[in-house]
Amino acid sequence: DQQVKQNSPSLSVQEGRISILNCDYTNSMFDYFLWYKKYPAEGPTFLISISSIKDKNEDGRFTVFLNKSAKHLSLHIVPSQPGDSAVYFCAASKETSGSRLTFGEGTQLTVNP
Amino acid sequence: DAGVIQSPRHEVTEMGQEVTLRCKPISGHDYLFWYRQTMMRGLELLIYFNNNVPIDDSGMPEDRFSAKMPNASFSTLKIQPSEPRDSAVYFCASSRYNEQFFGPGTRLTVL
């Protein structure tokens, strides 16, 4: 049962344009959501998060939007830079599960110069 | 802080051999997680600890896999005997709240 899904395995955008990565979840008990970025031969690194009491969180070029009714979240990167090329994972957690995260399958983002 | 430390970074072994992966979490973090990443299954949680106690090991694939956390600064993941299908990248992560911090991973190849 894949409770967190990233339906796009890959995304390619031009430098300077907006990148939009999408994530859907099925478990309505999830109340905290995170995005991680992963470069080859490295571990995933935390990027940005959002609590279910918010619908938007912004950090520099990165903004995460949460639509609880649709059980959907998205990560916007603007402007996109070649260094953003990486695999992006969304993850979700339930307050009652402590720190345990459920990850999506990941989306490979390629930003072309 | 040095972050989560994993060793070795690469391990090549032959089928049937015992493999031990090591992890040092970030000081002060009371959760520790072991993940495995493969092309087929993505990033899957194997087991996690809270305050050195295993909380959920339902992701451990078989009895060949075992994990221990003898103290707050050290954990091991052991595979005995190893099989070619165990070839993957194994990550350790630690956390205090919701954000998990990952180590660089151990790339395991079982021939």
Backbone of each chain as ProteinMPNN parsed JSONL, in Angstrom:
{"seq_chain_A": "DQQVKQNSPSLSVQEGRISILNCDYTNSMFDYFLWYKKYPAEGPTFLISISSIKDKNEDGRFTVFLNKSAKHLSLHIVPSQPGDSAVYFCAASKETSGSRLTFGEGTQLTVNP", "coords_chain_A": {"N_chain_A": [[0.846, -1.182, 0.0], [0.934, 1.925, -1.146], [1.291, 4.747, 0.431], [2.156, 7.274, 0.024], [2.635, 8.968, -2.882], [4.485, 9.754, -5.76], [3.861, 10.638, -8.79], [5.225, 11.342, -11.063], [8.068, 10.212, -12.457], [10.154, 11.642, -13.509], [11.294, 14.97, -14.358], [11.856, 17.687, -16.463], [13.252, 20.86, -16.831], [13.86, 24.261, -17.942], [16.626, 26.295, -17.123], [16.044, 28.948, -14.845], [13.315, 28.883, -15.143], [10.165, 27.836, -13.642], [10.031, 25.035, -11.47], [7.858, 22.427, -10.757], [7.015, 20.087, -8.503], [5.145, 17.243, -7.712], [3.057, 15.58, -5.266], [1.105, 13.047, -3.844], [-1.036, 11.851, -1.248], [-2.557, 9.246, 0.706], [-3.327, 8.675, 3.27], [-5.234, 10.07, 5.678], [-4.431, 10.643, 8.195], [-1.911, 11.661, 8.219], [0.023, 14.42, 9.175], [2.151, 16.046, 8.873], [4.509, 17.171, 6.576], [7.235, 16.682, 4.36], [9.965, 17.649, 2.235], [12.676, 16.186, 0.576], [15.945, 16.337, -0.82], [18.056, 14.633, -3.072], [21.283, 13.977, -4.063], [23.354, 12.095, -6.367], [25.181, 9.387, -4.915], [25.037, 10.417, -2.378], [23.421, 10.918, 0.838], [19.853, 11.516, 1.33], [18.876, 14.941, 1.756], [17.335, 17.187, 3.98], [14.909, 19.525, 2.906], [12.575, 21.275, 2.953], [9.604, 21.821, 4.922], [6.157, 21.274, 5.939], [3.44, 21.901, 8.066], [0.247, 20.421, 8.787], [-1.489, 22.382, 9.567], [-1.028, 24.55, 8.087], [-1.13, 26.007, 4.759], [0.82, 26.758, 3.109], [4.323, 27.121, 2.8], [7.311, 28.892, 2.77], [10.662, 29.155, 1.663], [13.152, 30.882, 0.701], [13.98, 30.175, -2.575], [12.295, 28.079, -2.618], [9.059, 26.747, -2.254], [6.466, 25.189, -0.542], [3.311, 23.817, -1.067], [0.249, 22.904, 0.398], [-2.618, 21.008, -0.008], [-5.086, 19.986, 1.725], [-7.646, 18.925, 1.421], [-7.563, 17.75, -1.047], [-5.582, 16.007, -0.595], [-2.922, 16.512, -1.387], [0.31, 17.675, -2.171], [2.723, 20.099, -3.206], [5.884, 21.072, -4.516], [7.458, 24.011, -5.269], [9.969, 25.411, -7.198], [11.646, 28.273, -7.801], [13.644, 30.841, -9.158], [14.554, 28.032, -11.198], [17.651, 26.281, -10.975], [20.667, 24.916, -12.438], [22.057, 23.472, -10.47], [20.029, 22.492, -8.946], [19.316, 20.109, -9.942], [18.462, 16.918, -9.198], [17.264, 14.095, -7.255], [14.056, 14.306, -5.934], [12.336, 13.715, -2.991], [9.17, 13.306, -1.519], [7.761, 13.237, 1.751], [5.875, 11.957, 4.514], [4.381, 12.242, 7.757], [2.88, 11.047, 10.839], [1.731, 12.522, 13.792], [1.417, 10.806, 15.916], [3.127, 8.774, 15.352], [5.632, 9.302, 16.105], [8.816, 9.999, 14.951], [8.716, 8.729, 12.544], [8.818, 8.461, 9.015], [7.011, 8.312, 5.95], [7.936, 7.67, 2.734], [7.725, 8.953, -0.631], [8.204, 7.747, -4.032], [10.065, 9.27, -5.343], [11.193, 11.904, -7.562], [13.019, 12.591, -10.391], [14.606, 15.498, -11.018], [15.692, 17.506, -13.635], [17.493, 20.259, -14.491], [18.03, 22.225, -17.147], [20.705, 24.036, -18.595]], "CA_chain_A": [[0.0, 0.0, 0.0], [1.787, 3.093, -1.276], [0.499, 5.821, 1.012], [2.682, 8.536, -0.513], [2.966, 8.702, -4.278], [4.969, 10.775, -6.676], [3.5, 9.971, -10.046], [6.141, 11.679, -12.145], [9.421, 9.767, -12.142], [11.162, 12.609, -13.935], [10.84, 16.285, -14.788], [12.943, 18.445, -17.064], [12.878, 22.261, -16.999], [14.927, 25.148, -18.339], [17.166, 27.182, -16.093], [15.316, 30.203, -14.709], [11.871, 28.668, -15.119], [9.655, 27.239, -12.413], [9.885, 23.579, -11.365], [6.755, 22.046, -9.873], [7.031, 18.653, -8.205], [3.879, 16.907, -7.079], [3.02, 14.435, -4.359], [-0.229, 12.735, -3.333], [-1.044, 10.892, -0.148], [-3.868, 8.633, 0.903], [-3.641, 8.53, 4.687], [-5.668, 11.36, 6.214], [-3.808, 10.846, 9.511], [-0.65, 12.39, 8.044], [-0.166, 15.816, 9.544], [3.405, 16.783, 8.674], [5.019, 16.765, 5.267], [8.597, 17.15, 4.136], [10.634, 17.373, 0.964], [14.103, 15.914, 0.651], [16.666, 16.353, -2.084], [19.129, 13.654, -3.037], [22.267, 13.915, -5.14], [23.969, 10.761, -6.485], [26.233, 9.001, -3.966], [24.865, 11.101, -1.104], [22.139, 10.659, 1.468], [18.86, 12.59, 1.167], [19.01, 16.067, 2.666], [16.078, 17.874, 4.238], [14.785, 20.75, 2.134], [11.532, 22.143, 3.463], [8.508, 21.037, 5.481], [4.929, 22.006, 6.194], [2.5, 21.271, 8.97], [-1.102, 20.388, 8.218], [-2.265, 23.57, 9.942], [-0.705, 25.575, 7.102], [-1.28, 25.582, 3.37], [1.97, 27.22, 2.334], [5.539, 27.459, 3.529], [8.271, 29.394, 1.796], [12.038, 29.301, 2.116], [13.959, 31.293, -0.448], [13.432, 29.805, -3.887], [11.465, 26.887, -2.445], [7.761, 26.915, -1.616], [5.653, 23.98, -0.522], [1.884, 24.06, -0.945], [-0.502, 21.734, 0.869], [-4.06, 21.009, -0.21], [-5.509, 18.851, 2.55], [-8.875, 18.308, 0.903], [-7.175, 16.919, -2.187], [-4.467, 15.173, -0.156], [-1.918, 16.797, -2.412], [1.254, 18.741, -1.902], [3.629, 20.376, -4.314], [7.1, 21.841, -4.25], [7.773, 24.924, -6.344], [11.325, 25.952, -7.172], [11.711, 29.356, -8.765], [13.922, 30.232, -10.442], [15.306, 26.781, -11.156], [19.073, 26.399, -11.308], [21.231, 23.593, -12.767], [22.421, 22.794, -9.229], [18.837, 21.876, -8.346], [19.132, 18.795, -10.548], [18.596, 15.915, -8.145], [16.01, 13.374, -7.008], [13.3, 14.918, -4.854], [11.408, 12.814, -2.318], [8.272, 13.856, -0.515], [7.591, 12.319, 2.877], [4.777, 12.341, 5.396], [4.407, 11.592, 9.074], [1.761, 11.227, 11.758], [2.233, 12.921, 15.102], [1.402, 9.666, 16.831], [4.143, 7.78, 14.986], [6.944, 9.827, 16.439], [9.582, 10.583, 13.867], [8.697, 7.864, 11.372], [8.387, 9.077, 7.774], [6.672, 7.482, 4.797], [8.486, 8.36, 1.574], [7.311, 8.662, -1.994], [9.2, 7.057, -4.845], [11.056, 10.203, -5.837], [11.121, 12.478, -8.904], [14.308, 13.091, -10.858], [14.515, 16.809, -11.65], [16.84, 17.934, -14.424], [17.404, 21.652, -14.897], [18.93, 22.394, -18.276], [21.232, 25.41, -18.708]], "C_chain_A": [[0.892, 1.247, 0.0], [1.006, 4.293, -0.788], [0.936, 7.194, 0.538], [3.17, 8.254, -1.92], [3.441, 9.952, -4.998], [4.845, 10.178, -8.061], [4.432, 10.284, -11.206], [7.544, 11.214, -11.775], [10.488, 10.775, -12.55], [10.498, 13.892, -14.405], [12.045, 17.034, -15.323], [12.469, 19.875, -17.299], [14.106, 23.059, -17.416], [15.359, 26.008, -17.143], [16.374, 28.48, -16.072], [13.814, 30.054, -14.66], [11.463, 28.044, -13.798], [9.632, 25.717, -12.53], [8.764, 23.301, -10.375], [6.772, 20.533, -9.721], [5.803, 18.331, -7.36], [3.95, 15.631, -6.248], [1.582, 14.262, -3.861], [-0.122, 11.737, -2.191], [-2.462, 10.388, 0.088], [-4.286, 8.61, 2.373], [-3.993, 9.887, 5.295], [-5.101, 11.637, 7.608], [-2.468, 11.579, 9.394], [-0.877, 13.86, 8.363], [1.116, 16.637, 9.411], [4.061, 16.241, 7.428], [6.378, 17.424, 5.019], [9.015, 16.862, 2.71], [12.122, 17.2, 1.234], [14.676, 15.958, -0.756], [17.823, 15.361, -1.984], [19.988, 13.745, -4.292], [22.841, 12.505, -5.199], [25.083, 10.571, -5.463], [26.175, 9.785, -2.661], [23.551, 10.668, -0.479], [21.158, 11.787, 1.183], [19.103, 13.704, 2.186], [17.673, 16.79, 2.776], [16.06, 19.22, 3.518], [13.798, 21.719, 2.782], [10.393, 21.28, 3.979], [7.285, 21.929, 5.66], [4.042, 21.197, 7.131], [1.105, 21.346, 8.368], [-1.961, 21.581, 8.625], [-1.99, 24.735, 8.983], [-1.04, 25.083, 5.714], [-0.114, 26.026, 2.491], [3.14, 27.478, 3.266], [6.62, 27.795, 2.519], [9.643, 29.534, 2.428], [12.906, 29.611, 0.899], [13.283, 30.949, -1.749], [12.434, 28.646, -3.797], [10.175, 27.212, -1.698], [7.021, 25.588, -1.674], [4.209, 24.399, -0.27], [1.198, 22.764, -0.509], [-1.985, 21.951, 0.653], [-4.616, 19.779, 0.5], [-6.744, 18.162, 1.974], [-8.571, 17.38, -0.263], [-6.095, 15.922, -1.811], [-3.311, 15.291, -1.158], [-0.978, 17.879, -1.904], [2.182, 18.904, -3.093], [4.795, 21.222, -3.82], [7.369, 22.698, -5.479], [9.2, 25.44, -6.151], [11.386, 27.031, -8.245], [12.683, 30.432, -8.308], [14.732, 28.955, -10.29], [16.742, 27.015, -11.604], [19.625, 25.0, -11.623], [21.619, 22.793, -11.526], [21.247, 22.174, -8.504], [18.589, 20.478, -8.916], [19.46, 17.711, -9.518], [17.3, 15.105, -8.119], [15.341, 14.008, -5.795], [12.293, 13.898, -4.306], [10.451, 13.625, -1.455], [8.064, 12.786, 0.553], [6.493, 12.862, 3.782], [4.896, 11.612, 6.72], [3.126, 11.888, 9.845], [2.332, 11.568, 13.121], [2.351, 11.727, 16.036], [2.464, 8.633, 16.502], [5.54, 8.27, 15.311], [7.606, 10.406, 15.21], [9.509, 9.776, 12.574], [8.126, 8.601, 10.163], [8.014, 8.004, 6.763], [7.071, 8.261, 3.553], [7.753, 7.99, 0.293], [8.474, 8.06, -2.763], [10.294, 7.975, -5.378], [10.787, 10.669, -7.255], [12.5, 13.028, -9.251], [14.082, 14.42, -11.576], [15.813, 17.105, -12.382], [16.598, 19.364, -14.868], [18.468, 21.902, -15.956], [19.409, 23.842, -18.386], [20.698, 26.099, -19.959]], "O_chain_A": [[1.518, 1.58, 1.006], [0.149, 4.809, -1.505], [0.184, 8.164, 0.637], [4.026, 7.393, -2.124], [2.879, 11.038, -4.86], [5.631, 9.316, -8.453], [4.434, 9.578, -12.215], [8.152, 11.773, -10.861], [11.593, 10.771, -12.008], [9.329, 13.914, -14.79], [13.118, 17.022, -14.72], [11.414, 20.091, -17.895], [15.24, 22.604, -17.268], [14.554, 26.38, -16.289], [16.065, 29.051, -17.119], [13.106, 30.952, -14.205], [12.303, 27.759, -12.944], [9.257, 25.176, -13.57], [8.729, 23.873, -9.286], [6.569, 19.795, -10.685], [5.47, 19.051, -6.419], [4.77, 14.744, -6.485], [0.927, 15.239, -3.498], [0.768, 10.888, -2.172], [-3.438, 11.037, -0.29], [-5.476, 8.532, 2.679], [-3.13, 10.756, 5.41], [-5.267, 12.734, 8.141], [-1.951, 12.07, 10.398], [-1.835, 14.472, 7.891], [1.147, 17.804, 9.803], [4.165, 15.03, 7.234], [6.623, 18.563, 5.418], [8.494, 15.955, 2.062], [12.736, 17.946, 1.997], [13.997, 15.661, -1.739], [18.483, 15.261, -0.95], [19.503, 13.613, -5.415], [22.821, 11.788, -4.198], [25.84, 11.501, -5.184], [27.154, 9.818, -1.916], [22.676, 10.125, -1.154], [21.571, 12.893, 0.834], [19.486, 13.445, 3.327], [16.972, 16.978, 1.782], [17.047, 19.956, 3.514], [14.155, 22.849, 3.116], [10.222, 20.144, 3.539], [7.358, 23.153, 5.55], [3.914, 19.98, 7.004], [0.814, 22.217, 7.547], [-3.049, 21.771, 8.083], [-2.641, 25.776, 9.061], [-1.216, 23.883, 5.501], [-0.059, 25.719, 1.3], [2.972, 27.986, 4.375], [6.821, 27.076, 1.54], [9.777, 29.97, 3.572], [13.33, 28.714, 0.171], [12.156, 31.37, -2.008], [11.805, 28.283, -4.791], [10.192, 27.862, -0.653], [6.957, 24.945, -2.722], [3.919, 25.213, 0.607], [1.527, 21.678, -0.986], [-2.543, 22.961, 1.082], [-4.617, 18.676, -0.048], [-6.859, 16.939, 2.041], [-9.231, 16.356, -0.447], [-5.727, 15.076, -2.626], [-2.81, 14.3, -1.688], [-1.401, 18.861, -1.294], [2.396, 17.978, -3.875], [4.692, 21.971, -2.849], [7.493, 22.184, -6.591], [9.575, 25.854, -5.054], [11.206, 26.759, -9.432], [12.572, 30.905, -7.177], [15.512, 28.82, -9.347], [17.013, 27.829, -12.486], [19.099, 24.006, -11.123], [21.521, 21.566, -11.528], [21.433, 21.416, -7.552], [17.734, 19.749, -8.414], [20.589, 17.61, -9.036], [16.362, 15.391, -8.863], [15.975, 14.22, -4.761], [11.512, 13.307, -5.051], [10.876, 14.531, -0.739], [8.178, 11.59, 0.287], [6.221, 14.062, 3.809], [5.44, 10.51, 6.795], [2.397, 12.835, 9.55], [3.313, 10.965, 13.554], [3.275, 11.649, 16.846], [2.686, 7.708, 17.283], [6.525, 7.705, 14.836], [7.01, 11.22, 14.505], [10.184, 10.116, 11.602], [7.099, 9.274, 10.256], [8.617, 6.932, 6.721], [6.604, 9.38, 3.338], [7.235, 6.884, 0.145], [9.572, 7.885, -2.234], [11.34, 7.499, -5.819], [10.222, 9.93, -8.062], [13.073, 13.823, -8.506], [13.439, 14.46, -12.625], [16.9, 16.971, -11.82], [15.61, 19.65, -15.545], [19.664, 21.801, -15.684], [18.608, 24.77, -18.281], [21.033, 27.255, -20.217]]}, "seq_chain_B": "DAGVIQSPRHEVTEMGQEVTLRCKPISGHDYLFWYRQTMMRGLELLIYFNNNVPIDDSGMPEDRFSAKMPNASFSTLKIQPSEPRDSAVYFCASSRYNEQFFGPGTRLTVL", "coords_chain_B": {"N_chain_B": [[28.613, 19.908, 14.268], [29.241, 16.593, 13.083], [27.392, 15.332, 11.586], [25.395, 12.484, 10.511], [27.17, 9.508, 10.655], [28.359, 6.934, 8.648], [29.673, 3.671, 8.165], [31.135, 0.843, 6.465], [31.721, 2.968, 3.526], [31.578, 1.722, 1.122], [31.003, -1.661, 0.318], [31.995, -4.75, -0.691], [31.194, -8.051, -1.076], [31.109, -11.624, -0.852], [28.535, -13.942, -1.673], [26.898, -15.432, 1.06], [28.593, -14.589, 3.001], [29.031, -12.777, 6.115], [27.822, -9.536, 6.757], [28.389, -6.379, 8.155], [27.037, -3.319, 8.858], [27.609, 0.009, 9.919], [26.636, 2.713, 12.099], [26.702, 6.032, 13.275], [24.757, 8.126, 15.013], [23.531, 11.578, 15.018], [24.502, 13.505, 17.762], [22.353, 13.71, 20.542], [20.061, 13.162, 19.177], [17.187, 11.152, 19.359], [15.943, 9.261, 17.855], [16.588, 6.64, 15.578], [17.077, 5.428, 12.319], [17.04, 2.82, 9.897], [17.39, 2.466, 6.461], [16.799, 1.104, 3.187], [17.768, 1.47, -0.149], [16.701, 0.74, -3.336], [16.503, 0.224, -6.889], [14.137, -0.945, -7.634], [12.381, -0.851, -5.41], [12.61, 1.616, -4.287], [13.04, 3.913, -1.578], [13.077, 2.281, 1.318], [11.922, 1.694, 4.606], [13.612, -0.106, 7.047], [13.977, -0.659, 9.816], [13.383, 0.991, 12.96], [14.593, 2.83, 15.801], [13.889, 4.073, 19.071], [15.24, 5.94, 21.569], [17.213, 3.938, 21.834], [15.762, 1.607, 21.756], [14.249, -0.909, 19.798], [11.541, -0.064, 17.778], [9.898, -0.586, 15.571], [10.228, -3.181, 13.474], [9.185, -4.178, 11.203], [9.819, -3.828, 8.574], [12.1, -5.211, 8.048], [13.52, -7.489, 5.918], [14.015, -10.306, 6.112], [14.865, -13.035, 8.348], [17.536, -13.067, 8.149], [18.458, -10.573, 8.437], [19.462, -8.313, 10.946], [19.365, -5.877, 13.554], [20.958, -3.685, 15.837], [21.183, -1.528, 18.68], [23.256, -0.651, 20.809], [23.914, 1.541, 22.354], [23.356, 5.112, 22.702], [24.894, 6.253, 20.739], [25.59, 4.566, 18.691], [24.895, 2.169, 16.177], [24.198, -0.956, 14.578], [23.699, -2.765, 11.55], [23.171, -5.931, 10.53], [23.781, -8.498, 8.193], [23.344, -11.813, 7.635], [23.312, -15.007, 6.419], [24.704, -13.173, 3.641], [23.112, -12.313, 0.494], [22.971, -12.096, -3.111], [20.719, -10.534, -3.82], [20.548, -8.725, -1.791], [22.037, -6.605, -2.441], [22.374, -3.172, -2.499], [21.856, 0.311, -1.594], [22.385, 1.274, 1.657], [20.983, 3.265, 4.075], [21.44, 5.187, 7.01], [19.642, 7.102, 9.353], [18.998, 9.84, 11.555], [17.008, 11.473, 14.082], [15.468, 14.128, 15.929], [13.118, 15.464, 16.08], [10.651, 15.906, 13.632], [12.192, 16.121, 11.291], [14.388, 14.132, 9.565], [17.818, 13.271, 9.506], [20.122, 12.229, 7.225], [22.703, 9.794, 6.763], [25.626, 9.305, 4.603], [25.334, 6.898, 3.387], [25.814, 3.346, 2.72], [27.127, 1.537, 0.172], [26.323, -1.564, -0.788], [27.494, -4.465, -2.259], [26.824, -7.658, -3.2], [28.305, -10.452, -4.318]], "CA_chain_B": [[28.362, 18.474, 14.347], [29.715, 15.939, 11.871], [26.299, 14.69, 10.885], [25.313, 11.035, 10.685], [28.357, 8.863, 10.092], [28.167, 5.535, 8.311], [30.848, 2.96, 7.655], [31.974, 1.475, 5.436], [30.98, 3.634, 2.455], [31.373, 0.7, 0.104], [31.297, -3.003, 0.786], [31.814, -5.81, -1.686], [31.383, -9.321, -0.402], [30.606, -12.779, -1.595], [27.333, -14.571, -1.144], [27.119, -16.3, 2.21], [29.397, -13.93, 4.026], [28.362, -11.862, 7.025], [28.094, -8.116, 6.494], [27.971, -5.496, 9.244], [27.04, -1.898, 8.543], [27.683, 0.761, 11.173], [26.06, 4.052, 12.054], [26.793, 6.891, 14.449], [23.776, 9.202, 14.8], [23.848, 12.905, 15.527], [24.377, 13.57, 19.212], [21.117, 14.337, 20.999], [18.911, 12.604, 18.465], [16.744, 9.951, 20.051], [15.421, 8.296, 16.891], [17.529, 6.175, 14.565], [16.375, 4.682, 11.281], [17.795, 2.142, 8.845], [16.662, 2.383, 5.196], [17.471, 0.492, 2.048], [17.305, 2.037, -1.414], [16.928, -0.039, -4.544], [15.791, 0.756, -8.053], [12.788, -1.522, -7.708], [11.52, -0.565, -4.261], [12.815, 2.964, -3.785], [13.599, 4.071, -0.231], [12.205, 1.548, 2.222], [12.332, 1.656, 6.007], [13.844, -1.464, 7.536], [13.753, -0.711, 11.259], [13.793, 2.209, 13.628], [14.785, 2.797, 17.241], [13.66, 5.263, 19.868], [15.985, 5.772, 22.827], [17.952, 2.681, 21.725], [14.839, 0.467, 21.77], [13.599, -1.088, 18.495], [10.122, 0.248, 17.819], [9.197, -1.244, 14.471], [11.156, -3.89, 12.576], [8.361, -4.87, 10.209], [10.423, -3.688, 7.256], [13.263, -6.104, 7.907], [13.022, -8.449, 4.932], [14.103, -11.705, 6.512], [15.628, -13.284, 9.578], [18.968, -12.866, 7.884], [18.756, -9.188, 8.806], [19.275, -7.964, 12.348], [19.895, -4.556, 13.895], [21.127, -3.434, 17.276], [21.603, -0.185, 19.086], [23.696, -0.882, 22.18], [23.928, 2.805, 23.096], [22.779, 6.229, 21.951], [25.797, 6.78, 19.713], [26.076, 3.533, 17.792], [23.963, 1.137, 15.758], [24.679, -1.834, 13.519], [22.776, -3.566, 10.745], [23.934, -7.107, 10.14], [23.152, -9.432, 7.252], [24.051, -13.068, 7.756], [24.298, -14.81, 5.362], [24.313, -12.209, 2.61], [22.716, -12.844, -0.801], [23.081, -11.06, -4.153], [19.566, -9.627, -3.829], [20.728, -7.719, -0.741], [22.809, -5.492, -3.009], [21.581, -1.939, -2.415], [22.473, 1.333, -0.75], [21.764, 1.282, 2.976], [21.118, 4.557, 4.742], [21.077, 5.38, 8.396], [19.186, 8.464, 9.594], [18.624, 10.093, 12.953], [16.174, 12.651, 14.225], [14.974, 14.478, 17.247], [11.717, 15.788, 15.831], [10.182, 15.28, 12.397], [13.175, 16.111, 10.224], [15.426, 13.126, 9.683], [19.088, 13.614, 8.888], [20.639, 10.985, 6.669], [24.114, 9.601, 6.504], [25.973, 9.223, 3.189], [24.969, 5.583, 2.871], [26.79, 2.29, 2.433], [26.768, 0.789, -1.035], [26.646, -2.976, -0.599], [27.435, -5.344, -3.42], [27.015, -9.062, -2.84], [28.587, -11.175, -5.568]], "C_chain_B": [[28.74, 17.843, 13.017], [28.58, 15.331, 11.076], [26.277, 13.199, 11.187], [26.493, 10.394, 9.959], [28.057, 7.391, 9.843], [29.478, 4.934, 7.822], [30.496, 1.492, 7.441], [31.13, 2.206, 4.401], [30.686, 2.656, 1.32], [31.769, -0.646, 0.687], [31.003, -3.967, -0.342], [32.12, -7.121, -1.001], [30.83, -10.438, -1.26], [29.393, -13.364, -0.889], [27.692, -15.527, -0.01], [27.918, -15.676, 3.328], [28.531, -13.037, 4.914], [28.782, -10.428, 6.719], [27.576, -7.314, 7.681], [28.138, -4.045, 8.825], [26.925, -1.134, 9.856], [27.168, 2.179, 11.001], [26.279, 4.762, 13.373], [25.821, 8.04, 14.223], [24.286, 10.54, 15.313], [23.572, 12.928, 17.032], [23.089, 14.305, 19.607], [19.875, 13.858, 20.284], [18.495, 11.295, 19.121], [16.047, 8.941, 19.149], [16.54, 7.92, 15.929], [16.813, 5.236, 13.615], [17.385, 4.014, 10.362], [16.887, 2.003, 7.624], [17.492, 1.606, 4.187], [16.897, 1.125, 0.778], [17.692, 1.123, -2.56], [16.149, 0.587, -5.684], [14.34, 0.295, -8.044], [11.873, -0.995, -6.616], [11.702, 0.835, -3.692], [13.447, 2.959, -2.407], [12.655, 3.396, 0.756], [12.786, 1.486, 3.632], [12.474, 0.206, 6.452], [13.471, -1.584, 9.005], [14.044, 0.664, 11.835], [13.76, 2.046, 15.148], [14.38, 4.144, 17.855], [14.335, 5.034, 21.22], [16.607, 4.382, 22.938], [17.056, 1.438, 21.71], [14.216, 0.309, 20.386], [12.092, -0.913, 18.615], [9.346, -0.534, 16.753], [10.227, -1.874, 13.544], [10.401, -4.607, 11.467], [8.929, -4.77, 8.789], [11.645, -4.561, 7.034], [12.831, -7.28, 7.043], [13.02, -9.899, 5.402], [14.88, -11.828, 7.811], [17.122, -13.132, 9.373], [19.411, -11.468, 8.294], [18.518, -9.004, 10.303], [19.908, -6.605, 12.605], [19.944, -4.416, 15.399], [21.493, -1.982, 17.507], [22.013, -0.277, 20.547], [23.776, 0.38, 23.033], [23.465, 3.918, 22.169], [23.659, 6.712, 20.804], [26.249, 5.725, 18.72], [24.966, 2.536, 17.459], [24.603, 0.303, 14.657], [23.508, -2.497, 12.822], [23.593, -4.725, 10.195], [23.113, -7.963, 9.188], [23.989, -10.713, 7.277], [23.104, -14.229, 7.464], [23.799, -13.845, 4.299], [23.999, -12.933, 1.302], [22.819, -11.734, -1.844], [21.909, -10.08, -4.156], [19.612, -8.605, -2.693], [21.519, -6.51, -1.245], [21.919, -4.258, -3.107], [22.43, -0.889, -1.721], [21.68, 1.371, 0.552], [22.054, 2.61, 3.66], [20.726, 4.438, 6.207], [20.648, 6.841, 8.536], [18.873, 8.616, 11.072], [17.777, 11.352, 13.011], [15.873, 12.891, 15.687], [13.486, 14.813, 17.163], [11.329, 15.152, 14.505], [11.25, 15.169, 11.318], [14.234, 15.06, 10.503], [16.665, 13.593, 8.935], [19.769, 12.306, 8.498], [22.159, 10.978, 6.612], [24.357, 9.46, 5.007], [25.648, 7.878, 2.564], [26.143, 4.638, 2.738], [26.298, 1.551, 1.2], [27.254, -0.645, -0.872], [26.472, -3.732, -1.898], [27.749, -6.756, -2.961], [27.152, -9.856, -4.137], [28.143, -12.639, -5.496]], "O_chain_B": [[28.588, 18.455, 11.96], [28.809, 14.852, 9.965], [27.045, 12.712, 12.016], [26.772, 10.702, 8.8], [27.56, 6.691, 10.725], [30.28, 5.593, 7.161], [29.652, 0.949, 8.154], [29.907, 2.062, 4.413], [29.661, 2.761, 0.647], [32.734, -0.759, 1.443], [29.897, -3.996, -0.88], [33.187, -7.285, -0.411], [30.167, -10.202, -2.27], [29.257, -13.282, 0.332], [28.637, -16.31, -0.099], [27.924, -16.165, 4.458], [27.448, -12.603, 4.521], [29.952, -10.152, 6.456], [26.463, -7.539, 8.155], [29.234, -3.602, 8.483], [26.239, -1.565, 10.784], [27.248, 2.767, 9.922], [26.077, 4.193, 14.445], [26.037, 8.854, 13.326], [25.332, 10.622, 15.956], [22.547, 12.435, 17.501], [22.779, 15.372, 19.078], [18.757, 14.116, 20.73], [19.33, 10.436, 19.404], [15.609, 7.889, 19.612], [17.336, 8.765, 15.518], [16.047, 4.367, 14.032], [18.449, 4.566, 10.081], [15.77, 1.495, 7.721], [18.709, 1.473, 4.316], [15.683, 1.293, 0.654], [18.861, 0.777, -2.731], [15.241, 1.387, -5.462], [13.433, 1.047, -8.4], [10.702, -0.72, -6.875], [11.032, 1.208, -2.729], [14.284, 2.111, -2.099], [11.554, 3.89, 1.001], [13.98, 1.255, 3.82], [11.569, -0.606, 6.259], [12.74, -2.494, 9.396], [14.846, 1.419, 11.285], [13.007, 1.24, 15.695], [14.516, 5.198, 17.234], [14.042, 4.065, 21.921], [16.54, 3.735, 23.983], [17.567, 0.32, 21.656], [13.701, 1.283, 19.839], [11.45, -1.542, 19.456], [8.272, -1.071, 17.02], [11.008, -1.17, 12.905], [10.924, -5.542, 10.86], [8.553, -5.546, 7.911], [12.162, -4.628, 5.919], [11.887, -7.992, 7.388], [12.085, -10.639, 5.099], [15.468, -10.865, 8.304], [17.883, -13.075, 10.339], [20.602, -11.215, 8.475], [17.521, -9.469, 10.855], [20.877, -6.23, 11.944], [19.105, -4.942, 16.129], [22.04, -1.309, 16.633], [21.203, -0.009, 21.435], [23.715, 0.319, 24.261], [23.212, 3.686, 20.987], [23.209, 7.506, 19.978], [27.2, 5.957, 17.973], [24.203, 2.116, 18.329], [25.441, 0.792, 13.899], [22.466, -2.755, 13.424], [24.58, -4.527, 9.486], [21.905, -8.128, 9.361], [25.184, -10.697, 6.98], [22.152, -14.419, 8.221], [22.593, -13.722, 4.087], [24.533, -14.007, 1.026], [22.762, -10.554, -1.496], [22.097, -8.904, -4.467], [18.777, -7.702, -2.652], [21.648, -5.51, -0.54], [20.85, -4.294, -3.717], [23.563, -1.148, -1.315], [20.455, 1.487, 0.542], [23.205, 3.021, 3.803], [19.816, 3.698, 6.58], [21.231, 7.72, 7.902], [18.527, 7.651, 11.753], [17.821, 12.19, 12.11], [15.999, 12.014, 16.541], [12.707, 14.487, 18.058], [11.639, 13.985, 14.268], [11.227, 14.234, 10.517], [14.895, 15.088, 11.54], [16.578, 14.222, 7.88], [19.964, 11.41, 9.32], [22.804, 12.012, 6.437], [23.41, 9.489, 4.221], [25.683, 7.735, 1.342], [27.299, 5.053, 2.655], [25.193, 1.008, 1.185], [28.457, -0.901, -0.824], [25.433, -3.647, -2.552], [28.814, -7.016, -2.401], [26.225, -9.917, -4.945], [28.309, -13.383, -6.463]]}, "name": "protein", "num_of_chains": 2, "seq": "DQQVKQNSPSLSVQEGRISILNCDYTNSMFDYFLWYKKYPAEGPTFLISISSIKDKNEDGRFTVFLNKSAKHLSLHIVPSQPGDSAVYFCAASKETSGSRLTFGEGTQLTVNPDAGVIQSPRHEVTEMGQEVTLRCKPISGHDYLFWYRQTMMRGLELLIYFNNNVPIDDSGMPEDRFSAKMPNASFSTLKIQPSEPRDSAVYFCASSRYNEQFFGPGTRLTVL"}
